[in-house]
Amino acid sequence: MKTLVVYSSRTGNTEKLARAIAGALGPDCTLSCAEDAPPPEKFDFIAFGFGVYRGWPDGELRSYMLRAKPRYAGIFLTLGAYPDSEHAQVCLARAEGMLPASKVLAKLACHGAYAPGMVERMKARPAGSAHGWDEERAVRVAAAAGHPDADDLSRAQQLFKAALAKAVPPPDDGKKALVAAWFGTAVDAAREAYDLAESQLPVKPLRAYTSRFVRRKLGGEVPSLPGALQRLYLDGVRHVKVLAGLLAAGEEYELLRSDLEAFRNPLTGFDSLSVTAPPLSTPERLRRFLDAVTAELPDAPVLFMGHGHADGRSDFQYDAAAAELAKYNPAWRLGCVEGGRSLDTLLPELKKAGVRRLELRPFLLVAGDHAVNDLAGAEPGSWKSQLEAAGIECTVELRGLAAYPAVARYFAEEVERLG
């Protein structure tokens, strides 16, 4: 059972409780302030602690609570009002309402000493003003002084230790699976690239295609991502990793992530569901990916053809990839079928550089229809035909990137990084 105690504390009162509770939950419990807290999805039980400000947790912890969806939770707070007051109970209820996906096993309101500066500000307010100083306020401040004390800390430890004992550890019954979610291809020879990439993965995956067009063309031979996930869920699988077999973080990736959301419901979905990010999505991933791509390239001019998007929405990712690729070898270039990096924009650059020979390669995971026709086809509009018409001799390496052994290992490493 992975446990976390996360807190926000302006006066130190809540931090005292947090440290005591974390100590009671054992040496494997993680203790963190809200601003430095680790991702909440790593934990099965989270105890959330805060000082009350205007009836709510403060901004840092409030933001963290709204993101967190642990299986089990506990809430503890400190406030100047009496712990058994209606105000304290309302504050606990508000905090619990921020955790609709969790079973809250412990709730604790504790007196917390007023900060000296706050007392001085109350005394400076006009008589009769809200939160001003009067005899009743003086009694309440005196009662809160010295809290949380040793009894408070002991009570908190006992309460949260008992709560953790009620939590049921997540099952470790081996019901885990991996889904390889590729865009898909109807070209038989191209699918060998998927086969090679999947052979390097830590476990044999269930294959899914995100392209409705390809699935229809294959007559439903390969399921959609939701179809694959539903099959696994009905088979009793509760922990799933998804390899996003896409290059760019564009429209297809957002649709893939949207498909996953229906299976994240804590009551009807998987206990854990994670997905890799595309290689062009971050500079660090891009560099590791290009290390793999360039591992077997010839020391000669190469022109890659990627896909891109007609309205240019993914141009910046391919621009970044082209710039990084040129750092390996200025003679290696990248264009796209769609978007701003068209062959029309690259031809003047090739002519100016005096390029007379080129090796054409698809910057696509599989050498499907775009590679066979748009890149290497015999029609006048193909890249090969246009380049040869411009006096540039072309050879073609018609192999998808997923068929590069180093690229296949890259995707395997991305899955392993999911934990």
Residue, then its C-alpha position, 0 to 999 in steps of 0.5 A: m500500500k503506497t501512502l502519502v501525507v501531503y499538507s499546506s501549512r502557513t503557521g506550522n500547526t498543520e505541519k506538526l500534525a502531518r509529521a506525526i501522522a506520517g510517522a505513524l503510517g510507517p517508514d514507507c510513507t511519503l511526506s510532502c508539502a503541497e507545492d513539492a508533492p509527487p504525482p498523486e496517481k502513485f499512491d493508494f492512500i493519501a492523507f490531505g492536511f491544511g490550515v483553514y482559510r476562509g473555510w477552504p484549503d489554501g490554493e496549493l493543496r486545493s489544486y492538488m486535491l482536485r487532481a488527486k483520485p486515490r482509492y482511499a483518503g484521509i483529511f486533517l485540518t487545523l483552525g482557530a475555531y473549536p474543533d467540534s464547532e459547526h464551522a469545523q464540520v463544514c470545512l471537513a465536509r467541503a474538503e471531502g466533497m473535493l475527493p468524489a473518487s476516493k473513500v475517505l476513511a479518516k477526518l480530523a479537525c484540530h485546534g491550531a494556535y493563532a499566529p501572533g501577527m493575526v492576533e495583532r491584526m484582529k486587535a487593530r480592527p474597529a470594535g464590532s467588525a468581522h473578525g475583530w477583537d472582543e472578549e469571546r475572541a480573546v477566549r478562543v485565542a487563549a483556548a487555541a494557544g499551544h495546539p496542536d499539543a501532544d494529545d492532539l498529535s497522539r490522537a491524529q496518529q491513532l486515527f490515521k493508523a486505524a484508517l490505513a488498517k481499514a484500507v484494502p491493498p490493491p490486488d496484485d493478482g497478475k491481471k496486467a496487460l499492455v496495449a499497442a495502439w498504432f494508427g494502423t495500415a492495410v498494407d500487409a508488408a508494412r505491418e512487419a514493422y509493427d511486429l518487430a516493434e512489438s517483439q521488443l516490448p516487455v510483454k506481448p501486447l494486444r494490438a489496436y488500431t486508432s484509424r477507423f478507415v483502416r479498421r473498416k478496410l481490414g473488416g474488423e480484424v484489429p480492434s479499436l483502442p476502446g474495443a481492446l480495453q473493453r475486452l481486457y476489462l471483461d477478462g478481469v485485467r485491472h492494470v493496463k499500460v498503453l503504447a501510443g504508436l504515434l510520432a507527434a502529439g497532434e490530433e490523433y494523440e488527443l483522440l487516443r487520450s480521449d478514448l482512455e478517459a472512459f476507462r479511468n472511472p474509479l468505480t467502473g474502470f481500471d485500477s491503473l491506466s497509463v499511456t506513453a507520450p509521442p517521441l516528438s512531444t518533448p525535446e528530451r524524447l525527440r533527441r532519444f528518438l533521433d538517436a535511434v533513427t540515425a543509428e543506421l543512416p548512411d553518411a550521405p544525403v537523406l530526405f525523410m517524408g513525414h505526415g504533418h497536418a494540412d492546416g499546419r498544426s503540427d509544423f512546430q514538432y516537425d520543424a523541431a525534428a528537422a532542426e535536431l536531425a540536421k545537427y547529426n548531419p546537415a545532409w539529412r532533411l525532413g519534409c512532410v506530405e501535409g503542412g508547411r514542410s512540403l516538398d515545394t519548400l524543400l526543393p529550392e534548398l536542395k538545389k541551392a545545396g547542389v544535391r545530385r543524389l538522395e536516399l528517400r525514407p519514410f519518417l513514418l512508423v510503417a511504410g504504408d500507403h503514403a510511403v508506397n505512393d506519395l514517396a516512392g510511387a511512379e506517378p508524376g506527383s510522387w516525391k521520387s518523380q518530382l525530385e528526378a524531374a528536377g535532376i536529382e537521382c533517387t534511391v528508396e529505403l522503403r522501411g517504416l521507422a518501427a522496423y529500425p531495431a533501435v527505434a523498436r527498443y526506444f518504444a520498449e524503453e518508453v513503456e518501461r518508463l511508465g513504471 
